[in-house]
Amino acid sequence: MTTIKFMEWNVEWMNDLFVAGSGAAAYRPDTEHPYHANSKVTVKQRRTDLSGVINEFAPEVVVVLEGPSSRDELQLFFNSDVQGKWQVHLQPGSSQSIGIAVRTDTGKFAAQPFTVFDTTKGKPDGKAFDDFLYDTDGDKVDEMYSFERRPAYIELNLTGGKKFRVMGLHLKSKGIFDSLEWSRWWKVSEGNRRKIMAQAQRVHDEFVRPYLMNAATKDVPLIVCGDINDGPGLDEAERKLFGSGVEALLGDVWEPQYCLRSALFETLPDKKRVALDFSDLATTRFSDPIFNNVVQAEWIDHVLYTQNPNPWIQNARIIDQLADGSFLTKKYPHASDHRPVVVDVVL
């Protein structure tokens, strides 16, 4: 059996670290300030803190959310700032692209460590993520939806011939960044949640379910992970819609053979599972300007996986505290506004 240390992490606007344009990949000067960070934070501080977290945990696969605009930029980061030798894939298409990095000097991966499935519009593996019609409010009228970010999708090739696949997702943000009249704010909020629900349902219906029905793929272990921008249960807006995104992505209880499992949920003690108490599973925290800047703790980053006879996903956890006892946000305060989610892949 081989154990792969796996990390999923929204690294928060990595694009800010690189010189814009179509030239060779290059970092912005160390003393410049990233566009989406505190004005006192420098590019060098962000690079140091991002790589510091990765180097401390020493993963062998990293799914990067809010990555840079080009594959060469992501490769530059792993070559220059992260320990080990790496090969990367980045699915282009936005200023917050999704990438996957694989460490190749551990002897755990084949000479060709992964195979890429291109989800670009017009490609065979991208069809499920093209614009689509979906009725989210039950009025018998379909609405048009799209994905802001195309998922990254690869098959990892282990030494010895075993394989597993990974899809990295980043669904629609629920954030509202404009000042709006209260009733208008609620309409925008409900619209954001409708879009998350539609995207999540689309991924399950057009990708996960066919994957698990297809004789060629159903026995290949699959991880679907990323920033879903949604957690289990229903918030005030979702109660009006009678549904939420992460439940739609997990699958239909009437077809359990096509459902995904949640690695983090399964770490909860029985009492909290029964009570559906997810308070221990926050992956991001933020000051809520609507409610006097009360700090909200939310579980929106997920590692979901297909069911196999053997427990192939183990030791899931959110990295909040480091091996030396220090807290991630104290030791690496400029890394990201999300916590990494890590699991062991055992095959």
N, C-alpha and C positions, 0 to 999 in steps of 0.2 A: 504494500500500500504506500502511496505517495501523499504527503501532506503539503498543500500549497497555501501560503499565507495570502489572503485576498483582502483588498481594501476598496471600499467605495467612498468617494469623498467629493463634495462640492467645494472647490478650492476658491471660489468667489473671485470672479473677474480676473483670471490669469492673463487675459488679453492685455490688461493694463501694463504688464511687465515688458512688453515687446514694442519695438519700433513699428509703427503702422506702415502699411504699404506692401507692395508685391516683391520687394527686394529680398536679399538673403536674410534669413532669420537672425535677429540681433536684439539683445536686451536694450532697453532704454538706460541712460546713465544712472549709476547707483544712487545719486543724490536727488534725482527727480522724484516727484510725488505721483503715485498712481491716481488716476482720475476718480476712482470710486472708493478711496480710502480717506481716512482722517488726514488733514493737511500737514500734520507733523510726521506722517509715516513716509518712508522712502521706498523706492523700488528695491534697494538692497535689503532692507528690513523684511519686506514681504517675501523675497526669495529665500532669505535665511530661515524664516519661520516656517514657510511651506516645506522646504527640504528638510528642516530639522524634525518635523513631525514624521515625515516618511522615513527618514533615516533611523529614527528611534524605534519605529515599529518594524522596519525591514520587511515590507511585503514583497511578494513575488509577482503579484498582479495588482495593478491599480486602475480602477475605473475613475476617470477624471471628469467631473461635471464643471461647467463654466470654464472650459479649457480655452486655449488660444485659437487663433484663426487658421493656423496652418499646422500640418504635421511636422514640418521642420522646426517650428517653434517649440512644440511639445518635446521633440527629440532633443533639442538644445537644452531644455531644462533638465531632462533626465541624464543627459551626458555630462553636463557641467556641475549640477548641484546635488545630484542624488548618487549615493554609493552603488557600485555595481555596473554591469553592462545591461543595456535595455534596448528593446525594439518597441516601437509605438505605432499605433493606428489612430488616426483622427478622422472622424466623419465630418467633413466640412459643410458649411451652409449657413453659419450665423456667427455673430461676434461672441457667442458663448457655446462653442462647439463641444462635442463629447468625444473623449479619447480613451484609449485603453493602452496601458504600458505593461510590458512583460519583461521580467528580469531573466536574462538568458545565460548567466554565468554560474548557475547553481547546479547544473546537471539534471534538472528535473524536466526540461523541455527538449523536444526534438530539434534537429538542425533548423527546420522551419517551424518556429515556435507557435505560429498561428496562421490561420487562413481567414481572410477578410471576406465578409459578405457586404457588398456595397449597397447601402440603403438610399442612395441618391435618387431623386425623382426620375422616372423613366427606366430605372434598372429593375431587373426581375425581383431582386431582394428588397426593393424599396416600395413595391406596389401597395403593401399594407399601410404605408405611411403617407400616401398621397392624399390630396384633399378628398373629403368624404361627406356624405349626407347622414344625419342622425337626428332623431327626435328625442331631445332630452327632457321635454316638459309634458309629454303625453298628450299633445293637442292634435296628433295625427298629421302634423306638418313637419317635414324634415328641414333641418337647418344645415348650412354648409360650415364645415370645420376644417382646420388644417393643423399641422404640427409646426411649431416655431423652430424646433430643432430636430433634425433627423437623428434617430438612434444610432449608436455604434454597435456593431454586431460582428463577433468573431468566433471561430472555433479554435480552442487551444489544444495543441498536440503534445502530449506528455511522452517522455522517454519510455519505451516499452509498448507504445501503441494506443494507450487509453486517451480518450478525448472528452472534453466538455465544452459547452458553448456559453457565451456571455453576451447579454444585451444590456447596454447602458442607456437609460432613459432620463430625460429632463422635461417634465410636462409643464403646462401653463402655470405661470405664477398667479397666486391669489392676491399679491400686493396691489394696493391702490396708492399711487404716488402723487395724485392731484388733490387739491382742495375742492370738495364737492358738497352741494346741499345734501342734507341727510337722506332724503328719499332717493336722490340720484345715486348716492354712495351705495345704498342697498341694491339698486338695480345692477350697478356695475359688479358688485360683489357676487350676486347671484349669477350673472353672466360668466364671470371667471370660473365659478364652480361648475356651471354647465359644461364649459369647455374642458375642464379637467376630467369630468365624468365621461364626456364623449371620447376624448383621447384615450383614456384608460380602457373603456369598453372596446374601442377599436383595436387596441393592442391585443387584448385578450381574444376577441372574436376572430380577428384576421391574422394574428400571428401565433399566440400561445395555443389556442385550441387546435388549429390546423397542424401545428408542430407536434402536438401530442396525439393526433389522429394518424399522422403519416408514418408508415412502417419504416421509412428511411431515417427518421429523426426521433421517434417517440422514446427510444431507449438511450439516446444520447443525453446525458445530464445537462440541464439548462439553468442558468442564473439570469433572472431579470431584475435589475437593480437600478438605483438612482434616486434623484430628487423628484419625487412624485408630487411635491407641493400639497400633500394631503396625508392625513393620518386616519386611523380607524375611527368609526363612530361618526356622528352627525353633528356639525355645528349649526348655528342658528339658520344660516342660509341653506345648508344642505337638508335641513328638516323640511324645508319647503319643496325640495326636489325629491325627497324620499330616497336618497342615495348619496354615496360618496365615491370618489375616484379609486381609492385603494381597494375597496371591496369589489368594485367592478373589475379591477386588474387581477385580483386573486381568482375570480371565477364564480360560477353559478353553483350553489350548494346542491342543486338537483343533478349536476354532472360532476361529482367529486373527482372522477378520474381525470378531468381536465383542469382541476384547480391547482394553483400554486400554493406553496407553504411559505410562512413568514419566519425567517430565521430569528429575528429579534423577539417576536411574540412568544416563541417557544422557550425563551430563556426565563420568562416570568414564572414565579412560583404559582402553584395551583390556585391559591386564594385570589391572587390578582388576575389570573386568567378568567376565573369564574366571574369576578366582579367587573371584568373589562376595565381594569385600572392600569392605564398606560403611563402613569406619572413618572416612572423610572426610565422611560425610553425617549427622552427629549434629545433631538439631534441638532436643534438650533434654538437660540434665545434672542429675543429682540424687545426693545422698548416700544410699547403700543401707543402711538400718538392719539388714538381715539379715546383711550381710557387713561388719561393722565400719565402716560409713559410707564404704566405698569409693565414689568418684565413678563413676557409670555414665553413659555417653554413648550415647544411643539415637536412631535415626531413626524417628520415628513420625508426622511431619507430611509430607504428600505432595501433589504436584500431578500428577494423572493426566489424560490427554487422549485424545481419539479420533484415529484415524489419518486423515490427509488426504494427498492427493497432494503438497501443498506443506508445507514445514517451518514450521508456523504457531506452534509454541511454541519459543522460542529463549532462550538465555542464562539458563537456570535456575541458581539459586544460593541458598545459605543465607546470610543476612546475619549474619555473625559479626564482621566487621571493616568499619569505616565508611570513607568516602572520604578522610577526613583521617588514616587509619592507626590510629585508636584502635579498641579493641575495644568492641563493643556493651555487654557486661556491665560494663565499666569506666565508660564515658561515661554510660550509662543503666541503672544497677544495679537500679532498681526498676520497670523496664518490664514484664518477664514472665519466667517460667521456661522459655519456648520461644523459639526463634529464628524470625524471619520467613523464609518461603520466597517467592522472587520469580522471575518469568519475564517475558519479553516476548511479548505476543500480537501476531502480525503477520498482518494480513488485508488 
